[in-house]
Amino acid sequence: MDRNLLRILGLHRAEFEKAKSNERYAWLAQSIVSIAAIVSLFVKVELLIYFTTLIALASTIAKWRFLYQAKSLKSMAERARRLILLSEGLGYRISKKEITDLQSCFSTSEINGQQWENADYFTSSLAPGYAKLTSHLQESAFYSKHLYSISANRNWYYFTVIFLASLIGLFVLPSIANQTWSIAIARIISVILMFLIATDLLGRALGFTKASNSLNEIDNRIENVKSSNYSEHDIILILGDYNAAVQGAPLIPTSIYIRNKDRLSMLWAERNS
């Protein structure tokens, strides 16, 4: 991997990490919304009810701001990922203008990017060509489908907890006696915000599940392509489907990647031994 491509690799991984940091802040804000909403349902001090409702509303706004930023950063990192796959896999020589334009768009610094540079990021030692591109695609699909599946399981659990808490809040609300209309409205807003959180978690769980299933299918399609002597047209089609699958998927939490990286690396090496 030449120096320019290695630099872009580091920057694109650092950009992904920055996107994930923004997403973590978003889910921290979401946790605050949940806690504030639950508190507003069960406390009796009116001032505290108003205060927790305002906190929940402010945290909801902060959550959407962080999610928007994460989406923008992810889009930039995905652009670099596509360039790396084509350059490293097929040996494409990208123009200096395209490379410098790409580097100027990263929000992360080169110092941060250097921490993520890894000349052995892909395990394939094949010469550039469709066979090497196929190997990179399959390796990426293998790791991602498992990480998406683990992330999906975690988000299905979170969704179940928040959805049940929202239902409890919905049933508790009418049973609260002697509440003014303003207090009732504040509590209704809190319950609605909890259901919105549950909806977000449902969307993430479905997104992770769909991405995992799509990449498992891509992994199987690549096996068929390898057995048919690497049909160029099939590989380009699979590349497009792979890009679409990961572009639309939620971000894999860094904690899940770190926890499972060594195990998946061992499984990948065993599969290719």
Residue pairs with C-beta under 8 A, 6 or more apart in sequence:
1 9
1 88
1 119
1 121
4 99
5 84
5 87
5 88
6 117
6 119
7 103
7 110
7 113
7 117
8 80
8 83
8 84
8 99
8 102
8 103
9 80
9 84
9 116
9 117
9 118
9 121
10 110
10 113
10 114
10 115
10 116
10 117
10 118
11 80
11 103
11 106
11 108
11 110
11 113
11 116
12 77
12 80
12 81
12 84
12 106
13 77
13 113
13 116
14 106
14 108
14 112
14 113
14 115
14 116
15 73
15 76
15 77
15 80
15 106
15 107
15 108
16 73
16 74
16 77
16 251
17 108
17 116
17 254
18 73
18 107
18 108
18 112
19 69
19 70
19 71
19 73
19 74
19 77
19 251
20 70
20 251
20 253
20 254
22 66
22 67
22 69
22 70
22 73
23 66
23 67
23 70
23 251
23 253
24 253
25 62
25 66
26 62
26 63
26 64
26 66
26 67
26 70
27 63
29 59
29 60
29 62
29 63
29 66
30 59
30 63
30 197
30 200
32 55
32 56
32 59
33 56
33 59
33 60
33 63
33 193
33 194
33 197
34 162
34 165
34 194
34 197
36 52
36 53
36 55
36 56
36 59
36 190
37 52
37 53
37 56
37 169
37 190
37 191
37 193
37 194
38 165
38 169
38 190
38 194
39 48
39 52
40 48
40 49
40 52
40 53
40 56
40 186
40 187
40 190
41 169
41 172
41 173
41 176
41 187
41 190
41 191
42 172
43 49
43 52
46 180
46 183
49 183
49 186
49 187
50 186
52 190
53 186
53 187
53 189
53 190
56 189
56 190
56 193
57 189
57 193
60 193
60 196
70 251
73 107
74 251
76 105
76 106
76 107
78 243
78 246
78 247
79 102
79 105
80 102
80 106
81 246
82 243
83 94
83 98
83 102
85 133
85 136
85 137
85 140
85 239
86 92
86 94
86 133
87 93
87 94
88 122
88 128
88 132
88 136
89 128
89 132
89 133
89 134
89 135
89 136
89 137
90 128
90 129
90 130
90 132
90 133
91 127
91 128
91 129
106 113
122 135
122 136
122 139
123 135
123 139
123 268
123 269
123 272
124 132
124 135
124 136
124 139
126 132
126 135
130 230
130 232
130 235
131 230
133 235
133 239
134 222
134 225
134 226
134 230
134 235
137 218
137 222
137 235
137 238
137 239
137 242
138 219
138 222
138 223
139 268
140 242
140 246
141 215
141 216
141 218
141 219
141 222
141 242
142 219
142 264
142 268
142 271
143 264
143 268
144 211
144 212
144 215
144 246
144 252
145 211
145 212
145 215
145 216
145 219
146 212
146 260
146 264
147 252
147 256
147 257
147 260
147 264
148 208
148 209
148 211
148 212
148 215
148 249
148 252
149 208
149 209
149 212
150 256
150 260
151 208
151 250
151 252
151 253
151 256
152 205
152 208
152 209
152 212
154 253
154 256
155 201
155 204
155 205
155 208
156 205
158 201
158 205
159 198
159 201
159 202
159 204
159 205
162 194
162 197
162 198
162 201
163 195
163 198
163 201
163 202
165 194
166 191
166 194
166 195
166 197
166 198
169 190
169 191
169 194
170 191
170 195
173 184
173 187
173 188
173 191
176 187
179 187
204 250
207 248
207 249
207 250
208 249
208 250
210 249
211 245
211 246
211 248
211 249
211 250
214 241
214 245
215 242
215 245
215 246
218 238
218 241
218 242
218 245
221 234
221 238
222 238
224 234
225 231
225 234
225 235
225 238
228 234
